[in-house]
Amino acid sequence: MKINKMIQRMLPHDDSFYKFFEAASQNLVNAADLMKEIVLAKEGSVRDKLIMQIKELEHHGDSLTHQIFSELNSTFVTPFDREDIHQLTSALDDVMDHMDGAASRISLYKIKKCPKSVLTLVDILQLSIAELHRGVEMLPDLDKKNELQRVFQKVNEYENTADTIFERGVADLFEKERNAIQVIKLKEILVGLETATDKCEDAANVLEGIYIKHA
């Protein structure tokens, strides 16, 4: 097995995957920053413009996903397993899709003010995506064992925190919000944000798997 790994490392391979993944994870960082602005926006017109910007980032993410898959289909030797490239690409795309979905619902449901739980979830999502981006940037140098382990640990911690915030947020909605339709609307937004943190953990798990295989 070790001999096969050594041979694979010695073979020439396409390093463009690293650039694609860094671009995809940076796209998530930008979207998370916009998400924070959206939940803090006080004017509907400002919020709608920001939501349109997230939609543009979602389209950009889709374009990067297609480019990675196209590169995967045309490249003979890849820097790591083809299955891992496919899984990491899909996980990063899923994070973007759920953020975009949460942002779209804020607009479609005409949410004028987001509860504190939504803002807190966005804060956690920002932190998780920042760590994920750091992990992706370290893909070309998998020898940074301690730094990579910290990334995996932090993303896992953020996902657990997001679960707790989500549960408390939903409980608060049932307790304090008297409008049943509003409860449904806000819960869907919370679900979208919490699921985005789940997908961050999925992506981090793929990164960890890549690290283990190349350790």
FIKOLZA-1660 file (N, C-alpha, C; in steps of 0.1 Angstrom, whole numbers, plus 5000, padded with zeros to 4 digits):
% residues 215
   i   px   py   pz ch aa at
   1 5008 4988 5000  A  M  N
   1 5000 5000 5000  A  M CA
   1 5009 5013 5000  A  M  C
   2 5019 5013 5009  A  K  N
   2 5028 5024 5009  A  K CA
   2 5035 5027 4996  A  K  C
   3 5039 5015 4990  A  I  N
   3 5046 5017 4977  A  I CA
   3 5037 5023 4967  A  I  C
   4 5024 5019 4967  A  N  N
   4 5015 5025 4957  A  N CA
   4 5013 5040 4960  A  N  C
   5 5013 5044 4972  A  K  N
   5 5012 5058 4976  A  K CA
   5 5024 5066 4971  A  K  C
   6 5036 5060 4973  A  M  N
   6 5048 5066 4968  A  M CA
   6 5048 5068 4953  A  M  C
   7 5044 5058 4946  A  I  N
   7 5044 5058 4931  A  I CA
   7 5034 5069 4927  A  I  C
   8 5022 5070 4934  A  Q  N
   8 5012 5080 4930  A  Q CA
   8 5018 5094 4932  A  Q  C
   9 5025 5096 4943  A  R  N
   9 5031 5109 4945  A  R CA
   9 5042 5113 4935  A  R  C
  10 5049 5103 4930  A  M  N
  10 5059 5106 4921  A  M CA
  10 5054 5108 4906  A  M  C
  11 5042 5103 4904  A  L  N
  11 5036 5105 4890  A  L CA
  11 5032 5120 4888  A  L  C
  12 5033 5125 4876  A  P  N
  12 5028 5139 4874  A  P CA
  12 5013 5139 4875  A  P  C
  13 5008 5149 4881  A  H  N
  13 4993 5150 4882  A  H CA
  13 4989 5164 4881  A  H  C
  14 4976 5166 4879  A  D  N
  14 4970 5179 4877  A  D CA
  14 4967 5186 4890  A  D  C
  15 4975 5197 4893  A  D  N
  15 4974 5205 4905  A  D CA
  15 4962 5215 4904  A  D  C
  16 4956 5216 4893  A  S  N
  16 4945 5226 4892  A  S CA
  16 4934 5223 4902  A  S  C
  17 4932 5210 4907  A  F  N
  17 4922 5207 4916  A  F CA
  17 4923 5215 4929  A  F  C
  18 4936 5218 4933  A  Y  N
  18 4938 5226 4945  A  Y CA
  18 4933 5240 4943  A  Y  C
  19 4935 5245 4932  A  K  N
  19 4930 5259 4929  A  K CA
  19 4915 5260 4929  A  K  C
  20 4909 5249 4923  A  F  N
  20 4894 5249 4922  A  F CA
  20 4888 5248 4936  A  F  C
  21 4894 5239 4944  A  F  N
  21 4889 5237 4958  A  F CA
  21 4890 5250 4966  A  F  C
  22 4902 5257 4965  A  E  N
  22 4904 5269 4972  A  E CA
  22 4894 5280 4968  A  E  C
  23 4891 5280 4955  A  A  N
  23 4881 5290 4949  A  A CA
  23 4867 5287 4955  A  A  C
  24 4864 5274 4955  A  A  N
  24 4851 5270 4960  A  A CA
  24 4849 5273 4975  A  A  C
  25 4859 5270 4983  A  S  N
  25 4858 5273 4997  A  S CA
  25 4858 5288 5000  A  S  C
  26 4866 5296 4992  A  Q  N
  26 4866 5310 4994  A  Q CA
  26 4852 5316 4990  A  Q  C
  27 4846 5309 4980  A  N  N
  27 4832 5313 4976  A  N CA
  27 4823 5312 4988  A  N  C
  28 4825 5301 4996  A  L  N
  28 4816 5299 5008  A  L CA
  28 4819 5309 5018  A  L  C
  29 4831 5313 5020  A  V  N
  29 4835 5324 5029  A  V CA
  29 4828 5337 5026  A  V  C
  30 4828 5340 5013  A  N  N
  30 4821 5352 5008  A  N CA
  30 4806 5351 5010  A  N  C
  31 4800 5340 5008  A  A  N
  31 4786 5338 5010  A  A CA
  31 4782 5339 5024  A  A  C
  32 4790 5333 5033  A  A  N
  32 4787 5334 5047  A  A CA
  32 4788 5349 5052  A  A  C
  33 4797 5356 5047  A  D  N
  33 4798 5371 5051  A  D CA
  33 4785 5378 5046  A  D  C
  34 4781 5375 5034  A  L  N
  34 4768 5381 5029  A  L CA
  34 4756 5376 5038  A  L  C
  35 4756 5364 5042  A  M  N
  35 4745 5359 5050  A  M CA
  35 4744 5366 5063  A  M  C
  36 4756 5370 5069  A  K  N
  36 4756 5378 5081  A  K CA
  36 4750 5392 5079  A  K  C
  37 4753 5398 5067  A  E  N
  37 4748 5411 5064  A  E CA
  37 4733 5410 5062  A  E  C
  38 4728 5399 5056  A  I  N
  38 4714 5397 5053  A  I CA
  38 4706 5397 5066  A  I  C
  39 4710 5389 5076  A  V  N
  39 4702 5388 5088  A  V CA
  39 4703 5400 5097  A  V  C
  40 4713 5409 5094  A  L  N
  40 4714 5421 5102  A  L CA
  40 4707 5433 5095  A  L  C
  41 4704 5431 5082  A  A  N
  41 4699 5442 5074  A  A CA
  41 4685 5446 5079  A  A  C
  42 4683 5459 5080  A  K  N
  42 4670 5465 5086  A  K CA
  42 4661 5469 5075  A  K  C
  43 4666 5471 5063  A  E  N
  43 4657 5475 5052  A  E CA
  43 4655 5463 5042  A  E  C
  44 4643 5461 5038  A  G  N
  44 4640 5450 5028  A  G CA
  44 4647 5451 5015  A  G  C
  45 4649 5464 5010  A  S  N
  45 4655 5466 4997  A  S CA
  45 4670 5462 4998  A  S  C
  46 4676 5466 5009  A  V  N
  46 4691 5462 5011  A  V CA
  46 4692 5447 5012  A  V  C
  47 4683 5441 5020  A  R  N
  47 4684 5426 5022  A  R CA
  47 4682 5419 5008  A  R  C
  48 4673 5424 5000  A  D  N
  48 4670 5417 4987  A  D CA
  48 4682 5418 4978  A  D  C
  49 4689 5429 4978  A  K  N
  49 4702 5430 4970  A  K CA
  49 4712 5421 4975  A  K  C
  50 4713 5419 4988  A  L  N
  50 4723 5410 4993  A  L CA
  50 4720 5396 4990  A  L  C
  51 4707 5392 4990  A  I  N
  51 4703 5379 4987  A  I CA
  51 4705 5376 4972  A  I  C
  52 4704 5386 4964  A  M  N
  52 4707 5384 4950  A  M CA
  52 4722 5381 4948  A  M  C
  53 4730 5387 4956  A  Q  N
  53 4745 5385 4956  A  Q CA
  53 4748 5371 4960  A  Q  C
  54 4741 5366 4970  A  I  N
  54 4744 5352 4974  A  I CA
  54 4740 5343 4962  A  I  C
  55 4729 5346 4955  A  K  N
  55 4724 5338 4944  A  K CA
  55 4735 5337 4933  A  K  C
  56 4742 5349 4931  A  E  N
  56 4753 5349 4921  A  E CA
  56 4764 5341 4926  A  E  C
  57 4767 5341 4939  A  L  N
  57 4778 5332 4944  A  L CA
  57 4774 5317 4943  A  L  C
  58 4761 5314 4944  A  E  N
  58 4757 5301 4943  A  E CA
  58 4759 5296 4928  A  E  C
  59 4756 5305 4919  A  H  N
  59 4758 5302 4905  A  H CA
  59 4773 5300 4902  A  H  C
  60 4781 5308 4908  A  H  N
  60 4796 5307 4907  A  H CA
  60 4801 5294 4912  A  H  C
  61 4795 5290 4924  A  G  N
  61 4798 5277 4930  A  G CA
  61 4794 5265 4921  A  G  C
  62 4783 5266 4914  A  D  N
  62 4779 5256 4905  A  D CA
  62 4789 5255 4893  A  D  C
  63 4793 5266 4889  A  S  N
  63 4803 5267 4878  A  S CA
  63 4816 5260 4882  A  S  C
  64 4820 5263 4894  A  L  N
  64 4833 5256 4899  A  L CA
  64 4831 5241 4900  A  L  C
  65 4819 5237 4905  A  T  N
  65 4816 5223 4906  A  T CA
  65 4817 5216 4892  A  T  C
  66 4811 5222 4882  A  H  N
  66 4811 5216 4869  A  H CA
  66 4826 5216 4863  A  H  C
  67 4834 5226 4867  A  Q  N
  67 4847 5226 4862  A  Q CA
  67 4856 5215 4868  A  Q  C
  68 4853 5213 4881  A  I  N
  68 4860 5202 4888  A  I CA
  68 4857 5189 4882  A  I  C
  69 4844 5186 4880  A  F  N
  69 4839 5173 4875  A  F CA
  69 4845 5172 4860  A  F  C
  70 4845 5182 4853  A  S  N
  70 4851 5182 4839  A  S CA
  70 4865 5178 4840  A  S  C
  71 4873 5185 4849  A  E  N
  71 4887 5182 4850  A  E CA
  71 4889 5167 4855  A  E  C
  72 4880 5163 4864  A  L  N
  72 4881 5149 4869  A  L CA
  72 4880 5139 4857  A  L  C
  73 4871 5142 4848  A  N  N
  73 4868 5133 4837  A  N CA
  73 4879 5133 4827  A  N  C
  74 4887 5143 4826  A  S  N
  74 4897 5145 4816  A  S CA
  74 4911 5143 4821  A  S  C
  75 4913 5140 4834  A  T  N
  75 4926 5139 4840  A  T CA
  75 4929 5124 4844  A  T  C
  76 4941 5119 4840  A  F  N
  76 4944 5105 4842  A  F CA
  76 4949 5103 4856  A  F  C
  77 4959 5112 4861  A  V  N
  77 4964 5110 4874  A  V CA
  77 4960 5122 4882  A  V  C
  78 4953 5120 4893  A  T  N
  78 4948 5130 4902  A  T CA
  78 4957 5131 4915  A  T  C
  79 4957 5142 4922  A  P  N
  79 4965 5144 4934  A  P CA
  79 4961 5135 4946  A  P  C
  80 4948 5131 4946  A  F  N
  80 4943 5121 4955  A  F CA
  80 4931 5114 4949  A  F  C
  81 4925 5105 4956  A  D  N
  81 4915 5096 4950  A  D CA
  81 4904 5103 4943  A  D  C
  82 4900 5098 4932  A  R  N
  82 4889 5104 4924  A  R CA
  82 4876 5105 4932  A  R  C
  83 4874 5094 4940  A  E  N
  83 4861 5094 4948  A  E CA
  83 4861 5105 4958  A  E  C
  84 4873 5108 4964  A  D  N
  84 4874 5118 4974  A  D CA
  84 4872 5132 4968  A  D  C
  85 4878 5134 4956  A  I  N
  85 4876 5146 4948  A  I CA
  85 4861 5149 4946  A  I  C
  86 4854 5138 4942  A  H  N
  86 4840 5139 4939  A  H CA
  86 4832 5143 4952  A  H  C
  87 4835 5136 4963  A  Q  N
  87 4828 5138 4975  A  Q CA
  87 4830 5152 4981  A  Q  C
  88 4843 5156 4980  A  L  N
  88 4846 5169 4986  A  L CA
  88 4839 5180 4978  A  L  C
  89 4839 5179 4964  A  T  N
  89 4832 5188 4956  A  T CA
  89 4817 5189 4959  A  T  C
  90 4811 5177 4961  A  S  N
  90 4797 5177 4963  A  S CA
  90 4794 5183 4977  A  S  C
  91 4802 5180 4987  A  A  N
  91 4800 5185 5001  A  A CA
  91 4801 5201 5001  A  A  C
  92 4811 5206 4994  A  L  N
  92 4812 5221 4994  A  L CA
  92 4800 5227 4986  A  L  C
  93 4796 5221 4976  A  D  N
  93 4784 5225 4968  A  D CA
  93 4772 5225 4977  A  D  C
  94 4770 5215 4985  A  D  N
  94 4759 5213 4994  A  D CA
  94 4758 5225 5004  A  D  C
  95 4770 5228 5010  A  V  N
  95 4770 5240 5019  A  V CA
  95 4765 5252 5013  A  V  C
  96 4769 5255 5000  A  M  N
  96 4765 5267 4993  A  M CA
  96 4750 5266 4990  A  M  C
  97 4745 5254 4986  A  D  N
  97 4731 5253 4983  A  D CA
  97 4722 5256 4995  A  D  C
  98 4726 5251 5007  A  H  N
  98 4717 5253 5019  A  H CA
  98 4718 5267 5024  A  H  C
  99 4729 5274 5022  A  M  N
  99 4730 5288 5025  A  M CA
  99 4721 5296 5016  A  M  C
 100 4722 5293 5003  A  D  N
 100 4714 5300 4993  A  D CA
 100 4699 5298 4996  A  D  C
 101 4696 5286 5000  A  G  N
 101 4682 5282 5003  A  G CA
 101 4677 5290 5015  A  G  C
 102 4685 5291 5025  A  A  N
 102 4681 5299 5037  A  A CA
 102 4679 5314 5034  A  A  C
 103 4688 5319 5026  A  A  N
 103 4687 5333 5022  A  A CA
 103 4675 5336 5013  A  A  C
 104 4672 5327 5004  A  S  N
 104 4660 5328 4995  A  S CA
 104 4647 5328 5003  A  S  C
 105 4647 5320 5014  A  R  N
 105 4635 5319 5022  A  R CA
 105 4632 5332 5030  A  R  C
 106 4643 5338 5034  A  I  N
 106 4642 5351 5041  A  I CA
 106 4634 5361 5032  A  I  C
 107 4638 5361 5019  A  S  N
 107 4631 5370 5009  A  S CA
 107 4617 5365 5006  A  S  C
 108 4616 5352 5003  A  L  N
 108 4603 5347 4998  A  L CA
 108 4592 5348 5009  A  L  C
 109 4597 5346 5022  A  Y  N
 109 4587 5346 5033  A  Y CA
 109 4585 5360 5039  A  Y  C
 110 4593 5370 5033  A  K  N
 110 4591 5384 5037  A  K CA
 110 4594 5385 5052  A  K  C
 111 4605 5379 5056  A  I  N
 111 4609 5380 5070  A  I CA
 111 4615 5394 5073  A  I  C
 112 4609 5402 5081  A  K  N
 112 4614 5415 5084  A  K CA
 112 4625 5416 5095  A  K  C
 113 4624 5407 5104  A  K  N
 113 4634 5407 5115  A  K CA
 113 4637 5392 5119  A  K  C
 114 4650 5388 5118  A  C  N
 114 4653 5375 5122  A  C CA
 114 4655 5373 5137  A  C  C
 115 4651 5363 5143  A  P  N
 115 4653 5361 5157  A  P CA
 115 4668 5358 5160  A  P  C
 116 4671 5360 5173  A  K  N
 116 4685 5359 5177  A  K CA
 116 4692 5345 5173  A  K  C
 117 4683 5335 5174  A  S  N
 117 4689 5321 5170  A  S CA
 117 4694 5320 5156  A  S  C
 118 4687 5327 5147  A  V  N
 118 4692 5328 5133  A  V CA
 118 4705 5334 5132  A  V  C
 119 4707 5346 5138  A  L  N
 119 4719 5353 5138  A  L CA
 119 4730 5345 5144  A  L  C
 120 4728 5338 5155  A  T  N
 120 4738 5330 5162  A  T CA
 120 4742 5318 5153  A  T  C
 121 4732 5312 5146  A  L  N
 121 4735 5301 5137  A  L CA
 121 4744 5306 5126  A  L  C
 122 4742 5318 5121  A  V  N
 122 4750 5324 5110  A  V CA
 122 4764 5326 5115  A  V  C
 123 4765 5331 5128  A  D  N
 123 4779 5333 5134  A  D CA
 123 4786 5319 5134  A  D  C
 124 4780 5309 5138  A  I  N
 124 4786 5296 5139  A  I CA
 124 4790 5291 5125  A  I  C
 125 4781 5293 5116  A  L  N
 125 4783 5288 5102  A  L CA
 125 4796 5296 5096  A  L  C
 126 4797 5309 5099  A  Q  N
 126 4808 5316 5095  A  Q CA
 126 4821 5310 5100  A  Q  C
 127 4821 5307 5113  A  L  N
 127 4833 5301 5119  A  L CA
 127 4837 5288 5113  A  L  C
 128 4826 5280 5111  A  S  N
 128 4829 5266 5105  A  S CA
 128 4834 5267 5091  A  S  C
 129 4829 5276 5083  A  I  N
 129 4833 5277 5069  A  I CA
 129 4848 5283 5069  A  I  C
 130 4851 5292 5078  A  A  N
 130 4864 5297 5079  A  A CA
 130 4874 5286 5082  A  A  C
 131 4871 5277 5091  A  E  N
 131 4880 5265 5094  A  E CA
 131 4881 5256 5082  A  E  C
 132 4869 5254 5076  A  L  N
 132 4869 5245 5064  A  L CA
 132 4878 5251 5053  A  L  C
 133 4878 5264 5051  A  H  N
 133 4886 5270 5041  A  H CA
 133 4901 5268 5044  A  H  C
 134 4904 5269 5057  A  R  N
 134 4918 5267 5061  A  R CA
 134 4922 5253 5058  A  R  C
 135 4913 5243 5060  A  G  N
 135 4916 5229 5057  A  G CA
 135 4918 5227 5043  A  G  C
 136 4910 5233 5034  A  V  N
 136 4912 5232 5020  A  V CA
 136 4925 5238 5015  A  V  C
 137 4929 5249 5021  A  E  N
 137 4941 5255 5017  A  E CA
 137 4953 5246 5021  A  E  C
 138 4952 5237 5030  A  M  N
 138 4963 5228 5034  A  M CA
 138 4963 5216 5026  A  M  C
 139 4954 5214 5017  A  L  N
 139 4954 5202 5009  A  L CA
 139 4967 5199 5002  A  L  C
 140 4974 5209 4996  A  P  N
 140 4986 5206 4989  A  P CA
 140 4998 5202 4999  A  P  C
 141 4996 5204 5012  A  D  N
 141 5006 5201 5022  A  D CA
 141 5000 5193 5033  A  D  C
 142 4998 5180 5031  A  L  N
 142 4991 5172 5041  A  L CA
 142 5000 5168 5053  A  L  C
 143 5012 5174 5053  A  D  N
 143 5021 5170 5064  A  D CA
 143 5018 5179 5077  A  D  C
 144 5009 5189 5075  A  K  N
 144 5006 5198 5087  A  K CA
 144 4996 5191 5096  A  K  C
 145 5001 5180 5102  A  K  N
 145 4992 5171 5110  A  K CA
 145 4984 5179 5121  A  K  C
 146 4991 5186 5129  A  N  N
 146 4985 5193 5140  A  N CA
 146 4975 5204 5136  A  N  C
 147 4978 5211 5126  A  E  N
 147 4969 5222 5121  A  E CA
 147 4957 5215 5114  A  E  C
 148 4958 5204 5107  A  L  N
 148 4947 5198 5101  A  L CA
 148 4938 5192 5112  A  L  C
 149 4944 5186 5122  A  Q  N
 149 4936 5180 5132  A  Q CA
 149 4927 5191 5140  A  Q  C
 150 4933 5202 5141  A  R  N
 150 4926 5213 5147  A  R CA
 150 4914 5217 5139  A  R  C
 151 4916 5218 5126  A  V  N
 151 4905 5221 5117  A  V CA
 151 4893 5211 5118  A  V  C
 152 4897 5198 5118  A  F  N
 152 4886 5188 5119  A  F CA
 152 4879 5189 5133  A  F  C
 153 4887 5191 5143  A  Q  N
 153 4881 5193 5157  A  Q CA
 153 4872 5205 5158  A  Q  C
 154 4876 5216 5153  A  K  N
 154 4868 5228 5154  A  K CA
 154 4855 5227 5146  A  K  C
 155 4856 5222 5134  A  V  N
 155 4844 5220 5125  A  V CA
 155 4834 5211 5132  A  V  C
 156 4839 5201 5139  A  N  N
 156 4830 5192 5146  A  N CA
 156 4824 5199 5158  A  N  C
 157 4832 5207 5165  A  E  N
 157 4826 5214 5176  A  E CA
 157 4816 5224 5172  A  E  C
 158 4818 5231 5161  A  Y  N
 158 4808 5241 5156  A  Y CA
 158 4795 5234 5152  A  Y  C
 159 4796 5222 5146  A  E  N
 159 4784 5215 5142  A  E CA
 159 4776 5211 5154  A  E  C
 160 4783 5206 5165  A  N  N
 160 4776 5203 5177  A  N CA
 160 4769 5215 5183  A  N  C
 161 4776 5226 5183  A  T  N
 161 4771 5239 5188  A  T CA
 161 4758 5243 5180  A  T  C
 162 4759 5241 5167  A  A  N
 162 4748 5245 5158  A  A CA
 162 4736 5237 5161  A  A  C
 163 4738 5224 5164  A  D  N
 163 4727 5215 5168  A  D CA
 163 4720 5220 5180  A  D  C
 164 4727 5224 5190  A  T  N
 164 4722 5230 5203  A  T CA
 164 4714 5243 5200  A  T  C
 165 4720 5252 5193  A  I  N
 165 4714 5265 5190  A  I CA
 165 4701 5262 5182  A  I  C
 166 4701 5253 5172  A  F  N
 166 4689 5250 5165  A  F CA
 166 4678 5245 5174  A  F  C
 167 4681 5236 5182  A  E  N
 167 4671 5230 5191  A  E CA
 167 4665 5241 5200  A  E  C
 168 4673 5249 5206  A  R  N
 168 4669 5260 5215  A  R CA
 168 4661 5270 5207  A  R  C
 169 4665 5273 5195  A  G  N
 169 4658 5283 5186  A  G CA
 169 4644 5278 5183  A  G  C
 170 4643 5265 5179  A  V  N
 170 4630 5260 5176  A  V CA
 170 4621 5260 5189  A  V  C
 171 4627 5256 5200  A  A  N
 171 4619 5256 5213  A  A CA
 171 4614 5270 5216  A  A  C
 172 4622 5280 5214  A  D  N
 172 4618 5294 5216  A  D CA
 172 4607 5299 5207  A  D  C
 173 4608 5294 5194  A  L  N
 173 4597 5297 5185  A  L CA
 173 4584 5292 5190  A  L  C
 174 4584 5280 5194  A  F  N
 174 4571 5274 5199  A  F CA
 174 4566 5280 5211  A  F  C
 175 4575 5285 5219  A  E  N
 175 4571 5291 5232  A  E CA
 175 4567 5306 5231  A  E  C
 176 4574 5313 5222  A  K  N
 176 4572 5328 5222  A  K CA
 176 4564 5333 5210  A  K  C
 177 4565 5326 5198  A  E  N
 177 4559 5331 5186  A  E CA
 177 4544 5326 5185  A  E  C
 178 4535 5335 5185  A  R  N
 178 4520 5331 5185  A  R CA
 178 4515 5329 5171  A  R  C
 179 4522 5333 5161  A  N  N
 179 4517 5332 5147  A  N CA
 179 4523 5318 5142  A  N  C
 180 4514 5309 5140  A  A  N
 180 4518 5295 5136  A  A CA
 180 4525 5295 5123  A  A  C
 181 4521 5303 5113  A  I  N
 181 4527 5304 5100  A  I CA
 181 4541 5310 5101  A  I  C
 182 4543 5319 5110  A  Q  N
 182 4556 5325 5112  A  Q CA
 182 4566 5315 5118  A  Q  C
 183 4560 5307 5127  A  V  N
 183 4568 5296 5133  A  V CA
 183 4574 5287 5122  A  V  C
 184 4565 5283 5112  A  I  N
 184 4569 5274 5101  A  I CA
 184 4580 5281 5093  A  I  C
 185 4578 5294 5090  A  K  N
 185 4587 5301 5081  A  K CA
 185 4601 5302 5088  A  K  C
 186 4602 5306 5100  A  L  N
 186 4614 5307 5107  A  L CA
 186 4621 5294 5110  A  L  C
 187 4613 5284 5112  A  K  N
 187 4619 5271 5114  A  K CA
 187 4626 5266 5102  A  K  C
 188 4620 5268 5090  A  E  N
 188 4626 5264 5078  A  E CA
 188 4640 5271 5075  A  E  C
 189 4640 5283 5079  A  I  N
 189 4653 5291 5078  A  I CA
 189 4664 5285 5087  A  I  C
 190 4659 5282 5100  A  L  N
 190 4668 5276 5109  A  L CA
 190 4673 5262 5104  A  L  C
 191 4664 5254 5098  A  V  N
 191 4668 5241 5093  A  V CA
 191 4679 5243 5082  A  V  C
 192 4677 5253 5073  A  G  N
 192 4686 5255 5062  A  G CA
 192 4700 5258 5067  A  G  C
 193 4701 5267 5077  A  L  N
 193 4714 5271 5083  A  L CA
 193 4720 5260 5091  A  L  C
 194 4712 5252 5098  A  E  N
 194 4718 5241 5106  A  E CA
 194 4723 5230 5097  A  E  C
 195 4716 5228 5086  A  T  N
 195 4720 5218 5076  A  T CA
 195 4733 5222 5069  A  T  C
 196 4734 5235 5067  A  A  N
 196 4747 5240 5061  A  A CA
 196 4759 5236 5070  A  A  C
 197 4757 5238 5083  A  T  N
 197 4768 5234 5092  A  T CA
 197 4770 5219 5092  A  T  C
 198 4760 5211 5090  A  D  N
 198 4762 5196 5089  A  D CA
 198 4770 5193 5077  A  D  C
 199 4768 5200 5066  A  K  N
 199 4775 5198 5053  A  K CA
 199 4789 5202 5055  A  K  C
 200 4792 5213 5063  A  C  N
 200 4806 5217 5066  A  C CA
 200 4813 5205 5072  A  C  C
 201 4806 5198 5082  A  E  N
 201 4813 5187 5088  A  E CA
 201 4815 5175 5078  A  E  C
 202 4805 5173 5069  A  D  N
 202 4807 5163 5059  A  D CA
 202 4820 5166 5051  A  D  C
 203 4821 5179 5047  A  A  N
 203 4833 5182 5039  A  A CA
 203 4846 5180 5047  A  A  C
 204 4846 5184 5060  A  A  N
 204 4857 5182 5068  A  A CA
 204 4860 5167 5070  A  A  C
 205 4850 5159 5071  A  N  N
 205 4852 5144 5072  A  N CA
 205 4859 5139 5059  A  N  C
 206 4856 5144 5047  A  V  N
 206 4862 5140 5035  A  V CA
 206 4877 5144 5035  A  V  C
 207 4879 5157 5040  A  L  N
 207 4893 5161 5041  A  L CA
 207 4901 5152 5051  A  L  C
 208 4895 5149 5062  A  E  N
 208 4902 5140 5071  A  E CA
 208 4905 5126 5065  A  E  C
 209 4895 5121 5057  A  G  N
 209 4898 5109 5050  A  G CA
 209 4909 5109 5041  A  G  C
 210 4910 5121 5034  A  I  N
 210 4922 5123 5024  A  I CA
 210 4935 5123 5032  A  I  C
 211 4935 5130 5044  A  Y  N
 211 4947 5131 5052  A  Y CA
 211 4951 5117 5057  A  Y  C
 212 4941 5109 5062  A  I  N
 212 4945 5096 5067  A  I CA
 212 4951 5087 5056  A  I  C
 213 4945 5088 5044  A  K  N
 213 4950 5079 5033  A  K CA
 213 4965 5083 5029  A  K  C
 214 4968 5096 5031  A  H  N
 214 4981 5101 5027  A  H CA
 214 4991 5103 5038  A  H  C
 215 4987 5099 5050  A  A  N
 215 4995 5101 5062  A  A CA
 215 5007 5091 5061  A  A  C
% end
